[in-house]
Amino acid sequence: MPDTRFNTFWRRFLAGIIDGFVLTPAFILIVPLFLAGANTGNEWFYVAGTLCIAVTSHGYTVILHWRTGQTVGKMASNVKVVDATTFRPITFRQAVLRDSGDIAFSVIAVALVSVQVTTNSYHPRDSNLAENIQSLANVVWFVAELVTMMTNPRRRALHDLLGHTVVVKKEFLTADELPVTQATPSASW
């Protein structure tokens, strides 16, 4: 009989949509930074806005995965991120490693915008090579995530491999693998 506890693609897809809705109000609150940049001509507002979006989205996923193994979307979809070997809650280090690819792209985006602002070569209305390269890199990363997820039996995406995690249907976890929060959460590596 096939092991179905890892068949989480559609649940994860739905979780991503729900998490997008959850983060939308926070992103809307950041829009004034971008508008201030457009209205004042001060491009540093774009750097601040880009940084705020990155911190908000990565903080949301890292903290919730570390503390509960689930974002709001994963809670609604009834899946949980656990250690790939023990099926126990993940550590803070695993949560950060799991998001490290996306965090790296965010750091690159903020750095590119900062360099362009510093050299007076950035204007938010203009498409530029740096943003196009970053967009292409994001697409390549996303495809790599899908390929790794669809080509291994435990449906571990690239970020799961980096963090040594796996996403499991919650109904397959035992009671001692389901604490709401870790008993002694630690931010140590």
Steps between C-alpha positions, in 0.01 A plus 500: 500500500644843405606741777254791467609707800738698277252568216457864601540692175145634477480567872826695479374686194185600690713596803704734281186673376365538854835633625495754217164625627629505858803711402309737270390744776862532618616564146226761453633680807843513331365656178528857642879460500494436126253786445718733707790413274295571191368830636826633645746360251693342790580149379611393851131453575507215246792341683309531828185355345688208344671431833170516694334254263793259532513519881123460530468200270810315621427580864150359456615169353812447710338581834179305437681194362740505796233551766215286361619327183223676311413833347136605509461349153649168610272498805199542273634236260573253781869448420804545720873556450704254707857373524560263208651227718320516835168656398540724807458880494768687311764723658551869438807411292293267281236770454765749387674248273162405352447865397866568417449497122221756515689702761803508269288632213358770728847604614608519136192707411560749782870518413431559130249776569737656757792503255284647228365770733852580619626535143189696393417235238170384650158619405204284606308557179784374282563133438865431553744216452548431874127456561467283190787277615346470847161412349661233283685359803169480691340308214795258482481446878124435481545244220779331698264483799229334291737257333651385830156468657358296217801271454548355846268263687468719811408807291779705654555826315842661478430709810410182690830344399689810618324499837492121543120519527200330348136607472257235627124474512424579862267203542799266459696643793481340844390693809855556629601640159225765517586750772353843426836655587832348583541426870826693528534716188852617443632749252845343517652346195 
